[in-house]
Amino acid sequence: MLRAENIHKSYGQLEVLKGVDLELNKGEIVSIVGPSGSGKSTLLHILGTLDRPGKGSISINNHEINSLNDRQLAQFRNGNIGFVFQFHHLLPEFSALENVCIPGWIHGKKKKDVEVRGKALLESLGLANRLDNKPGALSGGEQQRVAVARALINDPLIIFADEPTGNLDSGNARELHQLFFDLRNQFHQTFLIVTHNEELAKMSDRILHMKDGKMN
């Protein structure tokens, strides 16, 4: 599913990633843990094609990411990768359903087909009565579930989650943890999660440890 080899990344004189190797199989839920500043989020952004490595290679579902230009990379990302962040990044002027549908519309799918899938996803996440609500009218847990539905709208190969429960109380965090596993069981969805939450990490199929820009 995903293979990364010898990933390096520097910002000026600061070397953040120092030769990271990683493999991820379809249907796995893998957590990356480590102290702040260890390079976890930088690695996630590079694997998710939001940034490019200084050196190294990345293959996702046999697509060599390094060979894609910026336009091709954006198209690949939109159609194959989903993201869930600590901060939901929902657009405040749009409804929950519209926020979920936007990546599908950008991808060029038929508006009606995207709306049907968006409604089904939100309903499956317990938000059937919140389709028309804007983010400001939703709780933190509801906003994060909208963000999960948005990540799923294009049926991605993999979902990258960066501290997805960092902004939630313990009850909503547990619900989100369980949701990830329900989605894996239902859709055989693959997740790579950066987290400080020990409970979530322990539930994962594998835990990868990062320290000082390296995978230990």
C-alpha positions as CSV (number, residue, x, y, z in Angstrom):
1,M,0.0,0.0,0.0
2,L,2.6,2.5,1.1
3,R,6.4,2.3,1.1
4,A,8.8,5.1,2.1
5,E,12.5,4.7,1.9
6,N,15.3,6.8,3.3
7,I,13.2,10.0,3.8
8,H,15.2,13.1,4.6
9,K,13.9,16.6,5.2
10,S,15.7,19.8,6.3
11,Y,14.5,23.3,6.7
12,G,17.6,25.5,6.3
13,Q,20.2,24.1,8.7
14,L,17.7,22.1,10.7
15,E,17.6,18.5,9.8
16,V,14.1,17.2,10.8
17,L,14.0,13.8,9.1
18,K,17.2,11.7,9.0
19,G,16.5,8.6,6.8
20,V,13.1,7.3,7.7
21,D,11.8,3.9,6.3
22,L,8.2,2.9,6.6
23,E,5.8,0.3,5.1
24,L,2.0,0.3,5.5
25,N,-0.3,-2.5,4.4
26,K,-3.9,-2.1,3.3
27,G,-6.4,-2.2,6.1
28,E,-3.9,-1.4,8.8
29,I,-4.2,1.2,11.5
30,V,-0.8,2.3,12.5
31,S,0.1,4.9,15.0
32,I,3.3,7.0,15.1
33,V,4.3,8.2,18.6
34,G,7.2,10.2,19.9
35,P,8.1,13.4,21.7
36,S,7.3,16.8,20.3
37,G,9.9,17.9,17.7
38,S,10.7,14.3,16.7
39,G,9.5,14.8,13.1
40,K,6.2,13.0,13.3
41,S,4.0,15.6,11.7
42,T,6.7,16.5,9.1
43,L,6.8,12.8,8.1
44,L,3.0,12.6,7.9
45,H,2.8,15.7,5.7
46,I,5.5,14.3,3.3
47,L,3.8,10.9,3.2
48,G,0.5,12.6,2.5
49,T,2.1,14.6,-0.4
50,L,1.5,17.9,1.3
51,D,5.3,18.4,1.2
52,R,8.1,16.9,-0.7
53,P,11.1,15.1,0.9
54,G,14.6,16.5,0.5
55,K,15.7,12.9,-0.4
56,G,14.1,9.5,-0.5
57,S,11.3,7.8,-2.3
58,I,7.6,7.2,-1.7
59,S,5.3,4.8,-3.4
60,I,1.5,4.6,-2.7
61,N,-0.4,1.8,-4.3
62,N,2.5,1.4,-6.9
63,H,2.4,5.1,-7.8
64,E,5.9,6.7,-7.5
65,I,5.1,10.0,-5.9
66,N,8.5,11.6,-6.7
67,S,7.8,11.3,-10.4
68,L,4.6,13.5,-10.3
69,N,4.7,17.2,-11.0
70,D,2.7,19.6,-8.7
71,R,-0.5,19.4,-10.7
72,Q,-0.4,15.6,-11.0
73,L,0.4,15.4,-7.3
74,A,-2.6,17.6,-6.3
75,Q,-4.9,15.4,-8.5
76,F,-3.5,12.2,-6.9
77,R,-3.9,13.6,-3.4
78,N,-7.5,14.7,-4.0
79,G,-8.5,11.3,-5.3
80,N,-6.5,8.9,-3.2
81,I,-5.7,10.5,0.2
82,G,-7.9,11.7,3.1
83,F,-6.8,13.9,6.0
84,V,-8.1,14.4,9.5
85,F,-6.3,17.1,11.5
86,Q,-6.4,18.2,15.2
87,F,-8.1,21.4,14.0
88,H,-11.0,20.5,11.8
89,H,-10.4,23.1,9.0
90,L,-14.1,23.1,8.1
91,L,-15.2,26.1,6.0
92,P,-17.5,28.2,8.3
93,E,-19.8,29.5,5.5
94,F,-20.7,26.0,4.3
95,S,-23.0,23.4,5.8
96,A,-21.8,20.1,7.1
97,L,-22.9,18.4,3.9
98,E,-21.3,21.0,1.7
99,N,-18.0,20.7,3.7
100,V,-18.0,16.9,3.1
101,C,-18.8,17.2,-0.6
102,I,-16.3,19.8,-1.6
103,P,-13.4,17.4,-2.3
104,G,-15.7,15.2,-4.4
105,W,-16.8,18.3,-6.4
106,I,-13.2,19.4,-6.9
107,H,-12.4,15.9,-8.2
108,G,-15.0,16.4,-10.9
109,K,-17.6,13.9,-9.8
110,K,-21.3,14.5,-10.5
111,K,-22.7,16.8,-7.9
112,K,-25.7,14.6,-7.2
113,D,-23.6,11.5,-6.8
114,V,-21.3,13.3,-4.4
115,E,-24.2,14.6,-2.3
116,V,-25.8,11.1,-2.1
117,R,-22.5,9.7,-0.8
118,G,-21.9,12.7,1.5
119,K,-25.4,12.2,3.1
120,A,-24.8,8.5,3.5
121,L,-21.4,9.1,5.2
122,L,-22.8,11.7,7.6
123,E,-25.8,9.5,8.4
124,S,-23.5,6.6,9.2
125,L,-21.5,8.8,11.5
126,G,-24.7,9.8,13.5
127,L,-25.1,13.2,11.9
128,A,-28.3,12.6,9.9
129,N,-30.0,15.6,11.6
130,R,-27.0,17.9,11.2
131,L,-26.6,18.0,7.4
132,D,-27.6,21.6,7.0
133,N,-25.9,22.9,10.1
134,K,-22.8,25.1,9.7
135,P,-19.7,24.3,11.7
136,G,-20.4,27.0,14.3
137,A,-23.6,25.2,15.3
138,L,-21.8,21.8,15.8
139,S,-20.0,20.5,18.8
140,G,-16.3,19.7,18.7
141,G,-17.0,16.0,18.4
142,E,-19.5,16.6,15.6
143,Q,-17.1,18.8,13.7
144,Q,-14.5,16.1,13.8
145,R,-16.9,13.5,12.5
146,V,-17.7,15.9,9.6
147,A,-14.0,16.1,9.0
148,V,-13.8,12.3,8.9
149,A,-16.7,12.1,6.4
150,R,-14.9,14.7,4.3
151,A,-11.8,12.5,4.4
152,L,-13.8,9.5,3.2
153,I,-15.8,11.2,0.4
154,N,-13.5,10.2,-2.4
155,D,-13.0,6.6,-1.1
156,P,-9.3,7.2,-0.4
157,L,-6.6,4.6,-0.4
158,I,-5.3,5.9,3.0
159,I,-6.3,8.4,5.6
160,F,-3.6,10.4,7.4
161,A,-4.6,11.7,10.8
162,D,-2.5,14.2,12.7
163,E,-3.4,14.4,16.4
164,P,-7.1,13.8,15.5
165,T,-8.2,13.7,19.2
166,G,-6.0,16.5,20.4
167,N,-8.8,19.0,20.5
168,L,-11.5,16.6,22.0
169,D,-12.5,15.7,25.5
170,S,-12.0,12.2,26.6
171,G,-15.5,11.0,25.7
172,N,-15.4,12.3,22.2
173,A,-11.8,11.0,21.8
174,R,-12.9,7.5,22.6
175,E,-15.8,7.7,20.2
176,L,-13.4,8.8,17.4
177,H,-11.0,6.0,18.3
178,Q,-13.8,3.5,17.9
179,L,-14.9,5.2,14.7
180,F,-11.6,4.6,13.0
181,F,-11.8,0.9,13.8
182,D,-15.4,0.7,12.7
183,L,-14.4,2.3,9.4
184,R,-11.5,-0.1,9.0
185,N,-13.8,-3.1,9.6
186,Q,-16.6,-1.7,7.3
187,F,-14.5,-0.3,4.4
188,H,-11.1,-2.0,5.0
189,Q,-9.8,1.6,5.3
190,T,-6.1,2.2,6.0
191,F,-5.1,4.8,8.6
192,L,-1.7,6.3,9.6
193,I,-2.1,8.3,12.8
194,V,0.3,10.7,14.6
195,T,-0.8,10.8,18.2
196,H,0.2,11.6,21.7
197,N,-2.9,9.6,22.9
198,E,-1.6,6.4,24.5
199,E,-5.1,4.8,24.5
200,L,-5.5,5.3,20.7
201,A,-1.9,4.1,20.1
202,K,-2.4,0.9,22.1
203,M,-5.5,0.1,20.0
204,S,-3.6,0.3,16.8
205,D,-2.3,-2.7,14.9
206,R,1.2,-1.4,15.1
207,I,3.0,1.4,17.0
208,L,6.0,3.1,15.4
209,H,8.3,5.2,17.6
210,M,10.1,8.3,16.4
211,K,12.9,10.2,18.1
212,D,15.3,12.9,16.7
213,G,14.1,12.5,13.1
214,K,14.5,8.7,13.0
215,M,12.2,5.7,13.4
216,N,13.2,3.5,16.3
